[in-house]
Amino acid sequence: MEALSIERDLGTSRVGRNVICFEVLDSTNDTAADSARQADSDGLVVLAERQRRGRGRGARAWLSEPGANVLMSVVLRDDASHLPAEPVTIAAGMAVAEAVEAVLADPGACRLKWPNDVLLEGRKVAGILVEQRRGGSARSLIVGIGINVNAHPGDDRVDRPATSLARRRGGPVDRVAVVRAVCRALDGWVADLTADRRRAVERLGALWGRRCGMVNCRHTILSGGRATTGTVVAIDPLEGLLLRTDEGFYVHIRAEGATVA
């Protein structure tokens, strides 16, 4: 992919103002975090054709065939701390779902699994990893996004079934179109969260909830080195997931660092 083909007439106010593309990186999130130390890095999009050490939640690796998919990270500088990581994680998942549906012209195709999975036909098509990084007094959120566009790992290589946009469409999908759609959708959500967090969170919670089938279902959540099992009572973009444990206790679990077993 070429940066100019992504940047040209993108129409965003923040996300994608600058784009850099690499053939190979250890991790797009790490490169984006290094770039975040520069004052003009806000909204920077870092892309790679291949990652040596791409990662998902916890100790999981992100597997992707070279040149087939979207491996990207977005820098959101947030020196005034207007953007909590929790709603940004939820908003990024929503943005990817909206972008995938726009590219496929398939409204309502995507489901969301807390905190960071985007599903097509019950299989994982994308994952989100939001990390907080600090450089001196500067705080940044690094939004890592992996999307299976034209290839996906086999079921024997991953802990949950995966799929790709190409499988859904029945043919190749333009990766540049996917990146541009993600930038536009994420830019809109970031703008809303920055302008009026309360209203944006309410809207995000309502829309996200319609796509998530976890509420009233039993799950085991891994967070902080602990596994907690119970019934999901609610999912809130600010407070995280509310779980009623098998012992009858109510536990709030934040998205950052959490994963569903």
Summary of the structure (lengths in Angstrom):
residues: 261
radius of gyration: 17.3
end to end distance: 34.4
largest distance: 55.3
contacts: 898
relative contact order: 0.16
helix: 28%
strand: 33%
